[in-house]
Amino acid sequence: APKTVDTPATPLHPARFTEPDESEFRAVYEQQGRGARAAIMLGLDAVCLVLLLTQREVLKIPEQAVSLGAATLLIGIMPIATLAALANFVPRLYRWSAALFITAVLVITSAQMFERVLQLPHGYDVVPYLMPTSVLLSMCVVKIRFGLLLPWILAGLAWVSAIELWAFPWTSNRLLIVGTTVVTVAVTVRFSY
């Protein structure tokens, strides 16, 4: 029915969970997040194995870039990805699952940027900027509580962007890529909220 002048508008407030409901919600949310976190880290391990097995013949990565690429995969990515995946299967590690995932993302993006900084000046673009960006964005889709997610994804974004802008010349293309990454992270973080 149409409102009359005499009818006061009642503000809408989100429903507040009572404590048992809130605890149950957090338990289900965390359980769903563990599955997604394990899938992403195991998928990353699988991609690393494929890269290791195909980098010379299929991907045609230059011989000068192969050893650093293999070291990055074997030392900088796979151990921490495996540990982060394992935290989702061992009940004693469940409480560390989100923290290990965040740690893994920051270590992996650092390793990717390290390789990028060393390889790109020699003409080997074996780590496109999209790779660390996509790993960083994975934090927004694995059900990490927003209070924990926000500071770490902002720190990761600042870290990856700062390395990119510090190590390479500021071209319009590079500024556009970094700017697009900032907007993409902002949108993804907003929807993860």
Phi, psi and chi 1 to 4 in degrees:
 res  aa     phi    psi   chi1   chi2   chi3   chi4
   1 ALA       -  146.3      -      -      -      -
   2 PRO   -64.9  145.1   15.4  -21.4      -      -
   3 LYS   -77.1  142.3  -68.6 -166.1 -179.1  -70.4
   4 THR  -102.6  170.2   63.3      -      -      -
   5 VAL   -62.2  -29.3  178.5      -      -      -
   6 ASP   -76.9  -17.4  -60.9  -20.5      -      -
   7 THR   -88.6  112.1  -50.4      -      -      -
   8 PRO   -74.9  144.7   25.2  -29.7      -      -
   9 ALA   -78.5  132.3      -      -      -      -
  10 THR   -97.2  126.7   52.7      -      -      -
  11 PRO   -68.5  146.2   22.5  -28.2      -      -
  12 LEU   -90.4  131.2  -63.0  174.8      -      -
  13 HIS  -120.8  140.6  -63.5  -72.2      -      -
  14 PRO   -64.5  145.4   17.6  -24.1      -      -
  15 ALA   -66.4  138.3      -      -      -      -
  16 ARG   -97.8  131.9  -61.7  -80.1 -179.4 -146.9
  17 PHE   -75.4  144.9  -76.0  139.0      -      -
  18 THR   -79.4  165.8   59.1      -      -      -
  19 GLU   -56.5  -46.5 -178.9   46.1   42.3      -
  20 PRO   -62.2  -38.2  -19.0   27.8      -      -
  21 ASP   -67.0  -41.0  -66.4  -27.8      -      -
  22 GLU   -63.7  -44.1  178.6   69.9   19.6      -
  23 SER   -63.6  -41.5  -63.9      -      -      -
  24 GLU   -64.5  -42.6 -176.0  179.6  -25.0      -
  25 PHE   -60.9  -46.0  169.7   77.0      -      -
  26 ARG   -63.5  -36.8  -75.4 -175.7 -177.7 -134.1
  27 ALA   -65.7  -44.3      -      -      -      -
  28 VAL   -66.5  -43.2  169.8      -      -      -
  29 TYR   -59.3  -45.3 -172.2   78.0      -      -
  30 GLU   -65.9  -40.5 -177.9   63.3   27.3      -
  31 GLN   -62.1  -44.9  179.9 -174.7    3.6      -
  32 GLN   -64.1  -37.7  -68.3  171.2  -13.4      -
  33 GLY   -66.1  -37.4      -      -      -      -
  34 ARG   -61.1  -40.5  -77.7 -165.1  -56.9  -89.9
  35 GLY   -63.0  -43.6      -      -      -      -
  36 ALA   -67.5  -40.7      -      -      -      -
  37 ARG   -64.7  -41.8  -68.9 -170.3  -74.0  -90.5
  38 ALA   -63.7  -43.1      -      -      -      -
  39 ALA   -61.9  -42.9      -      -      -      -
  40 ILE   -66.6  -44.1  -74.3  177.3      -      -
  41 MET   -70.4  -38.9  -73.0  -61.3  152.5      -
  42 LEU   -67.6  -36.6  -70.0  174.4      -      -
  43 GLY   -63.4  -38.8      -      -      -      -
  44 LEU   -65.8  -40.4 -169.2   55.3      -      -
  45 ASP   -60.3  -42.8  -86.4  -16.9      -      -
  46 ALA   -63.4  -42.4      -      -      -      -
  47 VAL   -62.2  -41.2  167.0      -      -      -
  48 CYS   -60.9  -42.2  -70.8      -      -      -
  49 LEU   -63.0  -42.9  -75.1  173.8      -      -
  50 VAL   -62.0  -43.7  168.5      -      -      -
  51 LEU   -61.9  -42.7  -71.9  171.8      -      -
  52 LEU   -61.8  -39.5  -76.2  169.4      -      -
  53 LEU   -80.3  -20.6  -62.8  173.0      -      -
  54 THR  -120.5    3.9   62.6      -      -      -
  55 GLN   -63.6  -32.1   60.0 -176.1  -18.3      -
  56 ARG   -85.1  -54.7  -74.7 -172.1  172.7  100.7
  57 GLU   -77.6  -50.5  -64.2   78.6   22.3      -
  58 VAL   -87.3  -49.7  177.5      -      -      -
  59 LEU   -81.1  -15.6  -61.1  175.9      -      -
  60 LYS    56.5   41.5  -53.4  -74.9 -169.1 -128.0
  61 ILE   -73.0  131.9  -66.6  177.9      -      -
  62 PRO   -57.4  146.7  -19.1   27.6      -      -
  63 GLU   -56.0  -34.8 -163.0   60.1   40.7      -
  64 GLN   -66.8  -22.7  -59.5   86.6  -20.7      -
  65 ALA   -98.8   -9.6      -      -      -      -
  66 VAL   -67.1  -46.5  168.4      -      -      -
  67 SER   -66.4  -42.7   59.6      -      -      -
  68 LEU   -66.1  -38.5 -179.9   59.4      -      -
  69 GLY   -62.4  -43.8      -      -      -      -
  70 ALA   -64.9  -41.3      -      -      -      -
  71 ALA   -64.1  -40.2      -      -      -      -
  72 THR   -61.9  -43.6  -58.6      -      -      -
  73 LEU   -68.3  -46.4  -63.9  172.1      -      -
  74 LEU   -77.1  -28.7  -68.9  169.7      -      -
  75 ILE  -108.3  -41.1  -62.5  168.9      -      -
  76 GLY   -91.5  -18.9      -      -      -      -
  77 ILE  -119.7  -55.5  -63.4  176.5      -      -
  78 MET   -63.4  -42.2  -67.8 -179.2   74.4      -
  79 PRO   -62.4  -46.1  -22.7   32.2      -      -
  80 ILE   -72.1  -33.9 -168.6   70.9      -      -
  81 ALA   -65.4  -40.6      -      -      -      -
  82 THR   -65.2  -43.0  -55.9      -      -      -
  83 LEU   -63.1  -42.8  179.2   61.4      -      -
  84 ALA   -65.0  -36.3      -      -      -      -
  85 ALA   -68.3  -42.5      -      -      -      -
  86 LEU   -60.0  -33.9 -172.9   63.8      -      -
  87 ALA   -63.0  -14.6      -      -      -      -
  88 ASN   -96.1   -2.7  -62.1  -69.9      -      -
  89 PHE  -114.5  -20.8  -64.4  111.7      -      -
  90 VAL  -101.6  112.9  177.9      -      -      -
  91 PRO   -52.9  -33.4  -28.1   35.7      -      -
  92 ARG   -66.1  -21.5  -67.3  179.0  141.0 -125.8
  93 LEU  -100.2   -1.3  -62.0  176.3      -      -
  94 TYR   -52.5  -43.4  -77.9  174.8      -      -
  95 ARG   -66.0  -17.7   64.8 -177.4  -72.1 -157.6
  96 TRP  -100.4    1.2  -58.6  104.5      -      -
  97 SER   -55.8  -52.4  171.7      -      -      -
  98 ALA   -65.6  -43.1      -      -      -      -
  99 ALA   -64.5  -40.2      -      -      -      -
 100 LEU   -67.8  -35.5  -81.9  170.5      -      -
 101 PHE   -63.4  -46.4 -172.2   88.2      -      -
 102 ILE   -61.7  -44.4  -69.9  169.3      -      -
 103 THR   -59.8  -43.9  -57.4      -      -      -
 104 ALA   -61.1  -44.0      -      -      -      -
 105 VAL   -60.4  -43.9  164.9      -      -      -
 106 LEU   -68.6  -38.8  -64.1  175.9      -      -
 107 VAL   -67.9  -44.0  168.4      -      -      -
 108 ILE   -65.3  -45.0  -70.1  164.9      -      -
 109 THR   -64.9  -34.9   54.7      -      -      -
 110 SER   -64.9  -43.6  -63.9      -      -      -
 111 ALA   -63.3  -41.9      -      -      -      -
 112 GLN   -64.3  -42.6  -70.5  173.2  -33.9      -
 113 MET   -68.6  -35.2  -69.0  -54.6  -68.0      -
 114 PHE   -59.7  -48.4  177.5   74.8      -      -
 115 GLU   -64.6  -40.1 -177.5  177.2   -1.1      -
 116 ARG   -60.0  -44.8 -179.7  170.5  169.6   75.0
 117 VAL   -64.6  -36.2  166.8      -      -      -
 118 LEU   -78.9  -34.4  -69.2 -179.0      -      -
 119 GLN   -89.5  -40.8  -59.5  -89.8   29.6      -
 120 LEU   -60.0  -40.3 -165.0   57.8      -      -
 121 PRO   -61.2  -21.6  -25.3   34.1      -      -
 122 HIS   -92.0    3.9  -61.5  -67.5      -      -
 123 GLY    91.6    8.6      -      -      -      -
 124 TYR  -104.6  102.7  -47.6  129.4      -      -
 125 ASP   -94.2   64.7 -167.0    7.1      -      -
 126 VAL   -84.3  -14.5  -67.4      -      -      -
 127 VAL  -125.1   87.3 -179.1      -      -      -
 128 PRO   -63.3  154.0  -14.3   24.1      -      -
 129 TYR   -59.2  -23.7 -171.0   68.0      -      -
 130 LEU   -65.2  -28.5 -178.7   60.5      -      -
 131 MET   -65.3  -54.5  -69.3  171.3   79.1      -
 132 PRO   -65.2  -31.7   13.0  -21.0      -      -
 133 THR   -63.7  -43.3  -59.6      -      -      -
 134 SER   -67.9  -37.0   61.2      -      -      -
 135 VAL   -65.1  -41.2  173.7      -      -      -
 136 LEU   -61.9  -43.7 -171.9   62.9      -      -
 137 LEU   -66.4  -21.9  -72.3  172.1      -      -
 138 SER   -61.1  -23.6   72.8      -      -      -
 139 MET   -62.4  -25.0  -77.1 -159.7  -69.1      -
 140 CYS   -83.5   -9.0  -65.8      -      -      -
 141 VAL  -116.9   13.4  -63.5      -      -      -
 142 VAL  -117.9   22.6  -65.9      -      -      -
 143 LYS    55.3   58.6  -62.9 -163.5  174.5 -175.1
 144 ILE   -97.9  133.2  -65.5  173.5      -      -
 145 ARG   -52.4  138.4  -74.4 -179.2  -64.8  115.5
 146 PHE   -59.8  -38.0 -166.8   74.6      -      -
 147 GLY   -61.8  -30.0      -      -      -      -
 148 LEU   -86.0  -38.7 -180.0   61.2      -      -
 149 LEU   -65.2  -50.0  167.3   71.1      -      -
 150 LEU   -54.8  -53.3 -175.6   62.0      -      -
 151 PRO   -64.7  -34.0   15.6  -23.7      -      -
 152 TRP   -77.3  -34.9  -70.8  109.4      -      -
 153 ILE   -72.3  -33.8 -164.7  161.0      -      -
 154 LEU   -66.6  -39.9  -67.5  177.9      -      -
 155 ALA   -64.5  -42.8      -      -      -      -
 156 GLY   -64.0  -41.7      -      -      -      -
 157 LEU   -62.8  -45.3  173.8   65.0      -      -
 158 ALA   -62.2  -40.7      -      -      -      -
 159 TRP   -64.5  -52.2  174.6 -115.4      -      -
 160 VAL   -64.0  -43.5  168.3      -      -      -
 161 SER   -66.0  -42.0  -60.3      -      -      -
 162 ALA   -63.2  -42.5      -      -      -      -
 163 ILE   -62.9  -44.9  -69.1  172.4      -      -
 164 GLU   -60.8  -44.0 -176.9   73.6    9.6      -
 165 LEU   -78.3  -25.2  -66.3  173.5      -      -
 166 TRP   -77.8  -40.6  167.6   76.9      -      -
 167 ALA   -83.9  -23.9      -      -      -      -
 168 PHE  -124.9  157.1  -56.1  113.0      -      -
 169 PRO   -62.1  146.5  -14.7   22.8      -      -
 170 TRP   -82.8   96.4  -72.2   23.1      -      -
 171 THR  -103.4  165.3   62.5      -      -      -
 172 SER   -61.8  -36.2   57.8      -      -      -
 173 ASN   -64.5  -44.6 -173.9   44.9      -      -
 174 ARG   -65.3  -42.9 -170.0  161.0  -35.4  -78.6
 175 LEU   -64.6  -36.9  -67.4  174.3      -      -
 176 LEU   -65.3  -42.2  179.7   64.3      -      -
 177 ILE   -64.7  -46.1  -71.0  170.1      -      -
 178 VAL   -65.9  -41.7  171.2      -      -      -
 179 GLY   -62.1  -41.3      -      -      -      -
 180 THR   -64.1  -38.0  -57.2      -      -      -
 181 THR   -63.4  -42.2  -58.4      -      -      -
 182 VAL   -60.9  -45.7  169.6      -      -      -
 183 VAL   -65.3  -42.1  170.7      -      -      -
 184 THR   -62.4  -44.3  -56.0      -      -      -
 185 VAL   -64.0  -42.0  168.0      -      -      -
 186 ALA   -60.1  -44.9      -      -      -      -
 187 VAL   -66.4  -44.1  169.3      -      -      -
 188 THR   -66.0  -41.1  -49.2      -      -      -
 189 VAL   -64.7  -40.6  164.4      -      -      -
 190 ARG   -60.0  -43.6  169.4   63.3 -175.8   99.2
 191 PHE   -76.4  -22.3  -78.7  101.8      -      -
 192 SER   -73.1  -21.7   72.5      -      -      -
 193 TYR   -67.8      -  178.8   75.6      -      -
